Amino acid sequence: MTSTSPRHRLSPAISLLTGIALAAAAGAEPLRDRANDLFNPVPAISDTATGRALNPDQVELGKMLFFEPRISASHLISCNTCHNVGFGGHDYLPTSIGHGWQRGPRNSPTVFNAVFNAAQFWDGRAADLAEQAKGPVQASVEMSSTPARVTATLSSMPEYFERFQTAFPDAAEPLSFDNMALAIEAFETTLTTPNSAFDAYLKGDDAALTAQQKAGLGLFMDKGCAACHTGVNLGGQHYFPFGLIARPGADILPVGDKGRFAVTRTASDEYVFRAAPLRNVALTAPYFHSGAVWSLEEAVAIMGRSQLGAELNAEEVSQITAFLASLTGEQPHIAYPLLPPSTADTPRPDPMWKPTAGH
């Protein structure tokens, strides 16, 4: 029997009004609807982006190795040296300083949210974070070590030997150079920066962005910035020529660094680089692979001219820069790990420099 109570007679009207209200709310911020088609919020921790389940023992071991300077030949340089977790995941230098006080060729990218990039390094030469972790350890201009030296160093300390066995119980050889890299990857997977103002806006908080930031978001999409900087990281997925419309000067785009060409040896990849991820970009000066520009406003203006062929006026630059500031998320709080002491079997450090005759 159908009820004829007032409550049931009014329910269709209530449903209609509710539907209208929801539709109005959804349409209240069409800017957000557009943004949600292009961008995604940062998840707190990704245990799937690497294709491996997150293993707590590997994460803890990887954290120790990330801060471990003895995997470098000098015992002075760790992953954290160039990807400082207290500095937004980078080192605030135009290009990093490595073994023998050598200056590296490119600016150090932030490690925060790097797990969401399609590939690692400015030229994408590493497919994932594990492969990336192996590169600096062996590069003469960075840590200047070798796989054999790394494994000998770690094997010389009983605590590391035990931790590798716990973290990689099914491996035929738990303590290995490859597993060192996998452990570092596991830790770096946790270095995400969720809950930025922009993420709150994407999730429906209309008040999360200021009017200036919303104007900047609109410009970011309308001017064409989002053609390269999309997804979770607002970049890090695809490769583009630096100077697509107008090539910057050699101070910003060094002639000798041809970018992805060094990886592919394809002429069309000359001066092609991975689109820089823009999460936390307000914290990661200086900018570009050359680290030549310290001002975010200047970097925005340069990108407008070089990539879009647009001469952005001062207000537009200010608005886009304000929007970029909304991409700063919650920074990871990492306690410095207690590292095991060296033993008599631990290889001794190489000097950072060799004195010349008469000095």
C-alpha positions in Angstrom: 0.0 0.0 0.0 1.4 3.4 -1.0 1.8 5.9 1.8 0.0 9.3 1.4 1.8 11.0 4.4 3.0 14.6 3.8 6.6 13.4 4.1 6.2 11.1 1.1 4.2 13.5 -0.9 7.0 16.1 -0.5 9.9 13.9 -1.3 9.9 14.4 -5.1 10.0 18.1 -4.6 12.8 17.8 -2.1 14.7 15.6 -4.5 14.2 18.1 -7.3 15.4 21.0 -5.1 18.4 19.0 -3.9 19.3 18.2 -7.5 19.1 21.8 -8.5 21.2 22.8 -5.5 23.9 20.2 -6.3 23.9 21.3 -10.0 24.3 24.9 -8.9 27.1 24.0 -6.6 28.9 22.1 -9.3 28.6 25.0 -11.6 29.7 27.5 -9.1 33.3 27.0 -9.9 33.6 26.1 -13.6 37.3 27.0 -13.3 37.7 24.0 -10.9 35.9 21.7 -13.3 38.4 22.6 -16.0 41.3 22.1 -13.6 40.1 18.7 -12.6 40.2 17.6 -16.2 43.9 18.5 -16.3 45.3 18.0 -12.8 45.1 15.5 -9.9 45.7 16.0 -6.2 48.9 14.5 -4.6 48.1 11.3 -2.7 49.6 11.1 0.7 51.8 8.1 -0.1 51.9 6.1 -3.3 52.5 2.3 -2.9 51.6 1.6 -6.5 53.5 4.1 -8.6 56.6 2.0 -8.5 54.8 -1.2 -9.4 55.9 -2.7 -6.0 54.0 -2.9 -2.8 55.4 -0.6 -0.1 57.6 -2.7 2.3 58.2 -0.9 5.7 61.5 -2.7 6.2 62.7 -1.5 2.8 61.5 2.0 3.5 63.4 2.2 6.8 66.5 0.8 5.2 66.2 3.1 2.3 65.9 6.1 4.7 69.2 5.1 6.3 70.8 4.7 2.9 69.4 8.1 1.7 71.3 9.8 4.5 74.3 7.5 4.3 77.4 9.5 3.1 79.7 6.4 3.1 78.2 5.1 -0.1 80.2 8.0 -1.6 84.0 7.6 -2.1 84.7 10.6 0.2 82.2 9.6 2.9 80.9 13.1 2.7 78.1 13.0 0.1 74.8 11.4 0.5 71.6 11.5 -1.5 70.4 14.1 1.0 73.3 16.3 0.1 71.7 17.2 -3.3 68.1 16.3 -2.4 67.9 17.9 1.0 64.6 17.0 2.7 64.8 20.2 4.7 65.1 22.3 1.5 62.1 21.1 -0.5 64.0 18.1 -1.7 66.9 19.9 -3.5 70.0 21.9 -2.6 69.4 25.5 -3.4 72.4 25.6 -5.7 72.5 26.3 -9.5 74.2 23.0 -10.0 75.3 20.6 -7.2 78.8 20.1 -5.9 80.2 16.6 -6.0 83.4 14.6 -5.5 86.6 16.7 -5.6 84.4 19.8 -5.3 83.4 19.4 -8.9 80.3 21.3 -10.1 77.7 19.1 -11.7 76.3 19.9 -15.1 72.7 20.4 -14.2 70.4 21.7 -11.4 69.4 19.1 -8.9 65.6 18.3 -9.3 63.5 17.9 -6.2 63.0 14.4 -4.9 59.6 15.3 -3.5 56.8 13.7 -5.5 59.4 12.3 -8.0 57.7 8.9 -7.8 54.9 10.4 -10.0 57.3 11.3 -12.8 57.3 9.2 -15.9 61.1 9.1 -15.8 63.9 10.6 -13.8 66.6 13.2 -14.5 66.1 16.2 -16.8 66.7 14.1 -19.8 64.6 11.1 -18.6 67.6 8.7 -18.8 66.4 6.7 -15.8 63.1 4.8 -16.0 62.4 4.9 -12.3 63.7 6.0 -8.9 65.7 2.8 -8.4 67.6 3.3 -11.6 68.1 6.9 -10.8 69.6 6.1 -7.4 72.4 4.1 -9.1 73.5 7.0 -11.3 74.9 9.6 -8.8 76.6 6.9 -6.7 78.8 6.0 -9.7 79.1 9.4 -11.4 82.7 10.7 -11.0 81.3 14.2 -10.6 79.0 13.2 -7.8 79.7 10.3 -5.4 82.4 8.8 -7.5 82.0 5.2 -6.1 81.4 1.8 -7.6 78.9 -1.0 -7.0 81.7 -3.2 -5.5 82.8 -0.5 -3.1 79.3 0.3 -2.0 78.5 -3.4 -1.2 81.9 -3.8 0.5 81.2 -0.7 2.6 77.7 -1.7 3.6 78.7 -5.4 4.2 81.4 -4.2 6.6 78.7 -3.0 9.1 76.7 -5.8 10.8 73.6 -3.7 11.2 73.3 -3.1 7.5 73.9 -6.8 6.7 71.0 -7.7 9.0 68.7 -5.0 7.7 69.2 -6.1 4.1 68.3 -9.7 5.1 65.1 -8.5 6.8 64.1 -6.1 4.0 64.9 -8.6 1.1 64.3 -12.1 2.7 63.6 -13.8 -0.6 66.7 -12.5 -2.4 69.5 -14.9 -3.1 71.9 -12.1 -2.2 70.0 -9.6 0.0 72.8 -7.1 0.4 73.5 -6.0 -3.2 73.9 -2.8 -5.2 70.5 -3.4 -6.9 68.8 -3.9 -3.5 70.4 -0.7 -2.2 68.7 1.2 -5.1 65.4 -0.6 -4.5 65.5 0.4 -0.8 66.2 4.0 -1.6 63.4 4.0 -4.1 61.0 2.6 -1.4 61.9 5.5 0.9 61.7 8.1 -1.8 58.2 6.8 -2.7 57.1 8.2 0.7 58.4 11.7 0.0 55.1 13.2 -1.2 53.6 16.6 -0.4 49.8 16.3 -0.2 47.2 18.8 0.9 48.4 21.9 -0.9 45.9 24.7 -1.3 45.5 23.8 -4.9 44.7 20.2 -3.9 42.0 21.4 -1.5 40.6 23.5 -4.3 40.5 20.6 -6.7 38.6 18.6 -4.1 35.9 21.2 -3.8 37.1 23.9 -1.4 36.3 27.1 -3.3 38.0 29.3 -0.7 41.3 27.4 -0.8 42.7 29.7 -3.5 42.7 33.5 -3.4 41.2 35.5 -6.2 44.7 36.2 -7.5 45.6 32.5 -7.5 42.3 31.6 -9.3 43.2 34.2 -11.9 46.6 32.7 -12.2 45.1 29.2 -12.6 42.9 30.5 -15.4 45.9 32.0 -17.2 48.0 28.9 -16.6 45.4 26.9 -18.6 44.4 29.6 -21.1 47.9 30.7 -22.1 49.0 27.1 -22.7 51.2 26.3 -19.7 49.0 23.3 -19.0 49.9 21.8 -22.4 53.2 20.6 -20.8 52.5 20.8 -17.1 49.6 18.5 -16.3 48.8 15.5 -14.1 49.6 15.0 -10.4 53.0 16.7 -10.6 52.0 19.4 -13.1 54.8 18.1 -15.3 57.4 15.3 -15.3 55.6 13.3 -17.9 56.7 14.4 -21.4 59.6 16.0 -23.2 59.7 19.3 -25.0 62.2 21.6 -26.7 63.4 24.4 -24.4 62.9 27.4 -26.6 60.0 26.0 -28.6 59.2 29.5 -29.9 62.2 31.5 -28.9 65.4 30.0 -27.7 66.8 31.6 -24.5 70.3 32.9 -24.3 73.3 30.7 -23.5 73.3 31.8 -19.9 69.9 30.0 -19.4 70.2 27.3 -22.1 73.9 26.3 -22.3 75.0 25.5 -25.8 76.9 22.4 -24.7 74.0 20.7 -22.9 71.8 19.2 -25.6 69.4 17.5 -23.2 67.7 14.3 -24.3 69.8 14.1 -27.4 72.6 12.6 -25.2 70.2 9.7 -24.4 68.5 9.1 -27.8 71.1 10.5 -30.2 68.2 11.7 -32.3 68.7 15.1 -33.9 65.1 16.2 -33.1 65.9 15.7 -29.3 68.5 18.4 -29.2 67.7 20.8 -26.4 64.7 18.7 -25.4 64.1 18.3 -21.7 61.4 16.7 -19.5 58.8 19.3 -18.5 59.7 20.2 -15.0 57.3 19.1 -12.3 55.9 22.2 -10.7 54.8 20.9 -7.3 56.5 23.0 -4.5 58.2 25.1 -7.2 58.1 28.1 -5.0 60.6 26.3 -2.8 63.0 25.0 -5.4 64.9 28.0 -6.8 67.0 28.4 -8.8 65.1 27.3 -11.9 65.7 25.4 -15.2 68.2 22.7 -15.8 70.9 25.3 -15.8 69.8 26.7 -12.4 70.4 30.1 -13.9 67.3 32.0 -12.7 66.6 32.6 -9.1 63.3 34.5 -9.4 60.1 32.5 -10.0 58.5 35.6 -11.6 61.4 35.8 -14.0 61.1 32.1 -14.8 57.4 32.5 -15.6 58.1 35.4 -17.9 60.9 33.4 -19.7 58.6 30.4 -20.2 55.9 32.7 -21.6 58.3 34.0 -24.2 60.3 30.9 -24.9 57.6 28.2 -24.9 54.4 30.1 -25.6 55.5 33.1 -27.7 53.6 35.2 -25.2 54.9 38.4 -23.6 53.2 38.2 -20.3 52.5 41.5 -18.6 53.5 42.2 -15.0 50.0 41.4 -13.6 49.8 38.1 -15.5 53.2 37.1 -14.3 52.2 38.0 -10.7 48.9 36.0 -11.0 50.6 32.9 -12.4 53.3 33.1 -9.8 50.7 33.3 -7.1 49.0 30.2 -8.5 52.3 28.3 -8.5 52.7 29.2 -4.8 49.4 27.3 -4.1 51.2 24.1 -5.3 53.3 23.9 -2.1 52.1 21.0 -0.1 52.8 19.5 3.3 56.5 18.9 3.6 57.6 15.5 4.8 58.9 15.5 8.4 61.9 13.2 8.4 63.9 12.4 11.5 67.6 11.9 10.7 68.4 8.2 11.2 71.1 6.9 13.5 73.6 5.2 11.2 75.8 2.2 12.3 79.4 2.9 13.0 82.2 2.0 10.6 84.3 -1.0 11.4 87.9 -2.0 10.7 86.7 -3.6 7.4 84.9 -0.4 6.2 86.8 1.0 3.2 88.5 4.3 4.1 87.4 7.5 2.5 89.1 8.9 -0.6 90.2 12.6 -0.2 88.0 15.2 -1.8 91.0 16.8 -3.4 94.6 15.9 -4.0 97.3 18.5 -3.1 99.4 19.6 -6.0 103.2 20.1 -5.9 104.2 22.9 -3.6 100.9 23.0 -1.8 
